Amino acid sequence: MSTSIHEESGELRPTPGADDKLDRAVLIVAGVVVLGSIMSILDITVVSVALKTFETTFEATTAQVAWTMTGYTLALASVIPLTGWAADRFGTKRLYLLAIVLFTAGSALCAMATSLEMLVLFRVLQGLGGGMLMPLGMTILTRAAGPERVGRVMAVLGIPMLLGPICGPIIGGWLIDAASWHWIFLINLPIGLVGLVYAWKVLPADVVEPSESFDWLGMLLLSPGLAAFLYGVSSVPETGTVWAVKVLAPAFIGLALIAAFVPWALNKRNIHPLVELRLFKNRQLTVAVIAMSLFAGAFFGASLLFPMFFQTLHGETALKAGLLLAPQGLGAMITMPIAGVLADKIGPGKVVIPGVLVIVLGLGMFAMLDENTGYPYLLGALFIMGLGMGATMMPIMSAALRTLKEHDIARGSTLMNIIQQVAASAGTALFSVLFTNANKEHASTAIAFIAGEDKSKLAEVLKDFNLTPEQVPTALASLPADLAGNFSGVFLVATILTASVLIPAFFLPRGKSAPTDTQQPPVLTH
């Protein structure tokens, strides 16, 4: 599809009957969105490798520095529900520029933080901007390309989403080793400034309709509800169990607030709810949401394990562990553009099912590893997984968005991002608990990890396994084999959870998307 200037309005519109390739105008807009997504997603994983450095710099505990991650995540989750309404009220371009400004300003302030409390506060500011970048980017791209090309633009947007967890540890480790922790934030300044100018120049001008009323009650229920629930879930890795008060209390309160939001959002008197749950009447979106939830939980949960696997079992540094994950990104880069084209031409269902099967094959290889498994096998498995991931996540998103009316795109993007964030957090917590509990089953891993992190627990661990301090070296002799077994067992769960995506994927559309009367053509104004 190409674009042409409308003689009367001066608007840039798709040319009827033209081919459906991504033209220059859409690719330019895609560049802006990808740049913003890279900033937001990379920042999460870049900071993860700096936690030990923060402990030393600020003389803090692991639990305290974890707030640099948790604060960002909570701010991100809290602001996502507001994005759909704000995009309709103020326009996507204005809001996107504001998001870049907030994120860049937050990055600059983080680099200047002189205490852990200041750093956490500024990370929250970053999260407010970062939380808006992804749903806004999806909205901008979907409107620019139109429903018949949404698979292609989702493939473009998927590149930073899949490569972020892989490149983040590499960049973060290199910056900390070569300079200081300040540079993991300072690097966002030039990117943010370029992105701001780029977005100002090329994004279409906002055409804002009469403003909708703001759902104040919905905001008071959903945003705090999401934040409380994710806080509880985020506390699981620290407590090692879902039954701790620190996990259950906020998670229960959060779920109660979210549950109260549902009937309010569906109430006929609530004409413009904060998040449009009535979109679930769209069968295709509902199926895609179920598939996305299962996939995000399995993918992001497993992503937690891979760098940990190389660092603990093979003794690699954070930088080396990040480099070893590169085959996964390479595989995704190969299949993602192809999958985007195929999703538009033959339907996402025919693309997602093979993609999931390939991921299951790669994860299944990890489920069969032992302490003697070599790097060629491991890197090959990661490459296979990458091939499957490139054909899975973004086609699922395109299946959800391509049948929405233009006015619903912002709300649909917001809904998908909320669900993805919740599912990813739940998956991370699930696999963290599984791995922690697996380590408790063997004397060697219990001594190395549980007692290793908290010396006061050594006596308790030795009592559980009926060991004396003199027997510790003998018990640790089986550490590689026991640790490999723990990883393979958790990877088996990830394999099964990923395979479950096949059930909703079977109901995804398997034909080319055709615009309906309810789908207005995308309009780019200058």
N, C-alpha and C positions, 0 to 999 in steps of 0.2 A: 504494500500500500504506500502511495506517495501522497504528498500534501500540496495544496495550492492555496493562493491568496484569494479570499472571497472579495469580489469587486466592490460591493457596497460597504461591508463591515470592516474589511481589512484583516479579517481573521484567517489564521492558517488552519485549513480543514483537510481531512482525508479526501483524496480524489476517488470518487466512486469508480469501481471497476478496475482500479489499479492493482498491481501485485501486492501481496500481503507481507513483504519483507519489512524489516525495521528500517525506515528511511533515516536520513541525516538528522531531521528535526527531532525524532524520537530518541535517537542515539545520543544527541547532545543533552537532552533532558535526563536520559539514563545516566550519563556521566556525573551529573550533579548528585543524583540519588545515591549512586554507588560510593561517591566520595564521602557523603554524610554517613552512610551505613558503615563504611570502613572505620571511620572515627569511633562510632558508637560501639561496634562489636569488638574491634581490636582492643579497645580500652579495658574491657572486662578481663580478657585473657592476659593482656600485658601486665596488669596490676597483680594478677595471681602469682606471678613469679617473684614479685617484690615483697611478699609478706614477711619472709625471713629477714630481709633487710630492714623493714619497718620495725620488727621486734628489736633489733639491735640499735637502730637509730633512736627510737623513742623509748627504749627500755620498757617494753610492754610485753604482755603475754600473747600467746597465739590467739586466744579468744578475743582479746582486745583489738588486735590488728585486723581480725576478720571483719570488723565493722567497716573497714574501708571497702570491702566487697559487698557486705550486707546493706550498708547505707545506700550505695549506688543502686542495688537491685530493688530495694523498697521504693526509692524515689521513682525509678523507672516504671515499676508496676503501678504506682499510684497515679502517675500522670497519663498513662496510656488511655484509661477510660475517658478522660477529658478531651482527647485529641480529635475524636470524630465530631463532637459538637463544635469545638473551636475551629476546626477546618471549615465546617459549613458556615460558621458565624463570621470569621475574619478572613477566610480564604487560605488556601494551601500555601501559596507563595509567602505571604506575610508570616504565617506560623512557622514555615520551614526556616526562614531567615532568623526568626526569634530563637528557634531550637538550636541553630548553629551558634548564635551569639551566646546563649546560655552555656552550651557545652564548652565552647572555646574559653569563655571567661572563667568557668569552673576549672578548666585545665590549668590556666595561668595561676589561679589562686592556689590550687593543689600544689603546684611547684614551689610556691612561696610559703607553704605551711611550716610553722615552727613547732607544732605540737600535734599529737595524734588526734586530739579533739578538733583542731582546726582542719586537719586533713579529712576527717570523716564528714564534717560540715560541708566542705567544698566538694566532696565526692557526691553529696546529696544534690548540690546545685548542678553538677555534671549530669547526674541521673535524670533530673527534670528535663534537660535538653535532649539527652540521649534517648529517653523514653518516647519522645515525639518523632524522632528522625525516621525510625523504621516504618511505623504505620503511615506517616505522611508520605514517605518515599513510595510505598506500595500504592497509595491513592493517586499520587501524581503520575506514576508510570502507567497504571491501569487506565486512567482517564486519557492519557496521551496516546496510548497505543490502540485502545479499543478492545472489545471482548475477543475478536477473532485473532488477536496477536498477544493475548495476555500470557500465554505459555512462554513466548520468546522473552518478554520483558521480565517475567519472574525468573527466568534462567539467568538474566543479567544481574538481577538483584540477589540471586542466590549465591553468587561468587563470594562476596564478602561474608555471607552468613556461614558458608561452609569452610572458608579458608581462615576466618578469624580465630577459631580455636587452635588452628595449626600454626599460623604465623605469629600469633600473639606471644607465646612463650619464647620463640626465636628472637623476635624484636626486643622483647622485654629483657631477656637474658643478656643480649648483646649490649643494650644501652646501659644496663647496670654495671656490666663488666668493664665497658669502655669508658664510661663517664660517671654518672651517679643516678640514683633513683629519681631525681628531679626531672631527668630527661624523658622518662616514660610519660610525663605530662606535657613537658615543653614541646615535644614533637607534634602535639596536636595544634599548636599555635599557627604555624605556617599552613598546615592542612586546612584548619578552620578559616583562616583569612582567605585562602584561595577558594575554598568552597563557598564562602559568603559572597565574594565578588562574582564567582561563576554563577551561583544561583540567582543573584540580582540581575545579571545580564540575560540569562537564557530562559529562566522559568517563565511560563506564560503569565500574563497579568491576571490578577484575581477578578472574577466576576461574581460578586457575593449577592446572594438572594436575600430577601427580607429575613432578618434574624429570627431564629427559633427561640422559644423560651428555654431557659436553662433549668435542668432537672437538679435542683438543689438537694432534695431528699435523696435522689439516686446517688449523688456525689458523696453525701454524708454516710451512705450505706456501703457503696461499692469500693471506693478508693481506700478508706480505712480497713475495710474487710479484706481486700487483696493484700494490703501491707501487713496486717496482723497475721494472716494465713501464711504468707511467704516468710515472715519473720520466724514463725514456729517451725516451718519446714527447713529454713536455713540453719536452724539451731541443731538439727539432727546430727550433722557431722561432728559437732562439738560434744554433744551428750552421748553419741553412740547408740541411742535408742529413741524410738518414737514415744516411749511411755514416760519420758521425763516431763516434769511440770513446765519447764521452760519451753518445751515443744507443744504439749497438749493445750495449755491455757491460751496462748495467743492463737493457735491454729483453730481451736474450738470457737473462740470469739470471732475470728475472721470468717469461718464457715457460717456462723449464725448471721452475721451481717450480710454476707453474700446471699444466703438463703432468703433473708428478708427482702433483698433487692429484687429477687426474681418475680414474685407476684406484683410488686410495684411496677416493674418494667413492663409487665404484660397487661397491666390495668388499662382499660380502654380510655379512662380519663387522662392517663399520662400520654399525651400526644407525641411528645418528643423525649423519650427516655434517654438517659445518659449513654447506655449501650443498648442497641436495638436488638433485643432477644427475639423479636418477632421475625427476624431474618431466618430463624430456624424453620419457618414454614417452607423455606426453600429446601427441598429434599437434597439437592446436590450439595448445597453448602453444609447441611447437617452431616452427610456422609463424609465429606472432606474434613470437617472438624474432628470427627471421631478418628479418622485415619491420621490426622495431624497430631492429635493428642497422644496416640500410641507411639507414633514415630518420634516425636519430640522427647517423650519420656525415655525411650530406648536409646536414641542417638546421643542426647546430651548426657544421659546417665553413663553410657559406655565411654563417652569422650572424657569423663572424669578419670576413668581407669587407665587409659593408655599412657599418658605421661607418668602416672604413678607406677605403672608396670615397669617401664624402662628405668625409672629412677630407683625403685626399691629392689627389684629382682636382679637388674643388671648394673646397678650402681652408676647410672649416667647422671650428668648434670642436667639442670633444667633446660639449658641451651641445647645440649646434645639430644635430649629427649624430644624437644620441639623439632629439631632437624630430622629425627627418625620418623616423625609423623608426616613428613613431606609427601611420601607416596600416596597417602590418602587424598591430599589436596590435588595432586597431579591427576589421579583417577577421576576425581570430581570435575576438574577442568576439561577433561576430554569428553565426558558424556553430557555435561550440563547443557551446552549449546545445542547439541543434537536432540536431547530430550525436550528442550523448549520448542523446537520446530515440530517434532513429532507430536507433542501434546496438542498443538494447534491443529495439525493436519488429521490425526487419527484418533484424537481424544486422549486425555490423561490416563484413563483406566488401562489402556494398552501399553502405556509407558511405565506406570507405577508398579504394576505387578512384576514384570521382569526385574525392575530396579530393586524391589524388596527381596526377591529371590537371590539376587547377586549379593546383597548385603548379608543375608542369612548365611550364604556360603562363606563369606569372609569372616564373619563373627564365629561361625562354626569351626573354622580353622583355629581361632584363638581359644575356643572351648576345649580343644584337644591338645593344647600345648603342655609341655613339662619343663623341668629346669634345664634340660639339654637342648631345647628347641633353638635353632640357629636364627640369625638375623635374616638370611634370604627368605626363609619360610614366613617370618613375622612381617617383613616388609612387603612380601607378595600378598599376604592376607590383607594388609592395610590398603594396598593398591586396588585389590578386588572390591573391598568395602567402598572405597572412593568412587569407583565406577558405578556402583549401585546407588550411592547417595546422590550423585549428580543427576540421577534419573528418578528421584523419589520426592524429595522435600518440596521443591518449587512447583513441579507438576501438580502436587496435591493442592498447593495454595492457588494455583491458576484455576483448578477445578472449582474451587469455592468462589472465586471472584468473577469469573467470566460470564456468569448469568445474572449478575446484579445490575439493577438500574444505575444510571450514572449518579443519582442523588444518594444511593445506598453504598457506593464504593467506599467512602470515607468510614462509614459505620461498619461495613464488612471488614475492612482492613484492621480497624480497631479491635473488633471482636476476635479475629484470627490471632492478632498479636497478644491479646490478653490470655487466650487459651494456650498459645504456644509457651508463653512465659510461665504460666502455672504448671503446665505439663513438664517443662524442662526442669523446673525447680523440684517438682515431685520426683522425677526420675533421678536427679542427682542425689536427693535424700535417700531414695530407695536403695540405690547401688552403694552408697556410702555405708548404710546400715548393714547390708548384706556382706560387704567386705569386712567391716568391723566384727560382725558376729562370726564370720568364717575364721578370722584370726584368733578368736577366743577358743576355738575348738582344738587347736594344737599348742603344745607347750612352747615350741620354738617361736611361733609367730606371736603368741601372747606375751612372751618375755621381750621379744624384739620391738613390738609396736605398742602394746598396752602399757607394759611396765617401762618400756623405753621412753615413752612420752611423759609418764608420771612415775618417778622413782618410788614414790610412796606405795605404789600398787604392786611392787615386786613380791613382797611377802605374801600378799593375797593370792597372786598368780601361782607362786610356788606351792602354796597350801592346796589350791584347787587341783594341781597335778601331782600332789604328793611328792614334791621334789625338795632337795636341800640346796643351799647355795653352791655347794661343791659340784652338784650335778648340772648346773647351768651350761657350762661349755659343751657337755655331751648332748644336752637337749638342743642346743643351737646348731649342732652338726646337721640336723635334718631341716634347717631353715629353708634352703633353696627349694627342696622338693615340696615341703608343706606350703610355702608361699606360692609356688607355681600352681599347686592344686587349688588353693583358695582363689587365685585369679581365674583359672579355667572354669571353676564352678560358677563364679559370678558372670563370666562371659557366656556361659550356657544359658543363664536366666535372660541375659540381654538378647541372645539369639532367639529364644522362645518368644519374648515380648515383641521383637521385631517381626517375627513370622506372623504374629497376630494381626499385623497391619494388613495382611492379605485379605482378611475378611471384609473390612469396609472397602478396601481397594477394588474388590470384585464388583462393587456397586457404583464405582465412579464412571462417568460418561465415557463411551468408547467411540465417539464420533466427532467430527469437526464442529466447532462452535459456529453457530450462525446468529447474527444479530436479530433481535426480535423488535417488535414495534415499541416495546418498553425500554429498549436500549438506545439512547441517544448517541449520535456519533461524537467522538471526542473532539474538543475544540481547543486549539492553542492560540491564544491571542497575544499580540505584541504591541 
